[in-house]
Amino acid sequence: MHDYYATIVKVTDGDTVKAVVDVGLDTLRKTTFRFSGINAFEIRTPLGPVARQFVIDWFAKHPNFIIYTVKDSSNNDRTEKYGRYLGTFIDGDSNLNELLIDSGLAVHYGTT
């Protein structure tokens, strides 16, 4: 597992974001993250925009979050089938992935 500091540049939906990531040695990389272990409501469903706004609000309140990346259990890689990195977003005791599930805006997905 690796942890990275990042700046969110776009919230696509309730479980996907684009971020500029500090990968170390003064190197920044723009990449897409899929939230690990959850599946949020699709943006075109009634709860999709609610989930997206929940994520936007969380990042506004937690600017100093860390992304913990994990390997996809199906292919032993840190990216999933669409090339997005799998990550858990945490700031102190606040875990965004778990909060989405606890709020009823996402369900558990896979075993990552």
Buried (B, 14 or more C-beta within 10 A) or exposed (E): EEEBBBEBEEBBBBBBBBBEBBEEEEEEEEBBBBBBBBBBBEBEEEBBBBBBEBBBEBBEEBEEBBBBBBBBEEEEEBBBEEEBBBBBBBBEEEBBBBBBBEEEBBEEBEEB
